[in-house]
Amino acid sequence: METIKTDKQSIAMGPVASQEAIKLLGTNGGGFFNANSAHPFENPTPLTNFLEMISIFLIPAAFCFAFGQLVGDQRQGWTILAAMTVLFITMATVALWSESHSNPLITQLGVNGSVGNLEGKEIRFGIISSALFATVTTAASCGAVNAMHDSFLPLGGLIPMGLMMLGEVVFGGVGAGLYGMLIFAILAVFLSGLMIGRTPEYLGKKIGVFEMKMVSIAILVVPLLVLGGTAIAIVTEVGKASMTNPGAHGLSEVLYAFTSAGNNNGSAFAGLSANTPFYNILLAIAMWFGRFGVIIPVLAIAGKLAAQPKLAVTAGTLPTHGPLFVILLISTVLIFGALNFVPALALGPIIEHLQLFSH
């Protein structure tokens, strides 16, 4: 009888379950395996995939209810949650719509395009769960991924990037999304005060010059880091040497890297060879200043407002709850959170989309 000799396969093992809980509930991202939540040991079935998405949003969404309890008006928490939910559903819809289309460069090779864009996705999750996961993990400051964002179609890749550019205020990280959205809420009441000629107030606290200076710093520091870091990378030879794709997609990879680092997300397009001294140092700087450049102004605002007496509600007080303020808050997030990045997005995913579908 002939003996057949087989080679042994070594499979990495370890405390995956405990790390997975930290990764998702703590919106930490990372992953025990390099494939992250695409690895069957981290995310084996569509059910676990759904539970992972719920876990990412669980604590950030609960903070909205906690906020309402802390300020003594649950309607305030519902308003913040409603604004986050509308933004999330809108972004997720665009991502799902984009990924339901096939890549024309692939269909030209004779591949069946009716199933949508499956490149870079796990078959056991498919297009819907993959695109939804990408939206969830970048709406929160998590960074866990179950698909390759670099393989998304241009508009599908724009959505995760755009959610981070908003400051990850659509639910966001554990606490970080709430205070990011409150920054925009303060800005919204300030703009409303300018329109009606009244000193702005939020939750009975007067919004003054100091608060608006801190709000301006918190809103502008991340775009400065993201756009500044991207500009440095694409005009230097050492920065361009790590770009594995030419043209608009190469720019998107660099822009995504600095957006992820500046907003402390952790996900990546992964087409960029970022493990070099140049990118390790530059991305670390963006990560450090992107975190503390927002936290310090927020703490300064909190301390200043806490020291103020609470003002009585009058007929001229702007209600900061209800559908009208939800619309105002969403508009403020989109105008001030997104417009800074429109030129860069136009040179990256938007022009790539136009080039890809021009024929």
Buried (B, 14 or more C-beta within 10 A) or exposed (E): EEEEEEEEEEEEEEEBEEBBEEBBBBBBBBBBBEBBBBBEBBBEEBEBBBBBBEBBBBBBBBBBBEBBEEBEBBBBBBBBBBBBBBBBEBBBEBBBBBBBBBBEEBEEEEEEBEEBBBBBBBEBBBBBBBBBBBBBBBBBBBBBBBBBBBBBBBBBBBBBBBBBBBBBBBBBBBBBBBBBBBBBBBBBBBBBBEEEEBEBBBBBBBBBEEBBEBBBBBBEBBBBBBBBBBBBBBEEEEBEEBBEBEEBBBBBBBBBBBBBBBBBBBBBBBBBEBEBEBBEEBBEBBBBBBBEBBEBBBEBBEEBBEEEEEEEEEEEEBEBBEEEBBBBBBBBBBEBBBEBBEEBBEBBBBBBBEEBEEE
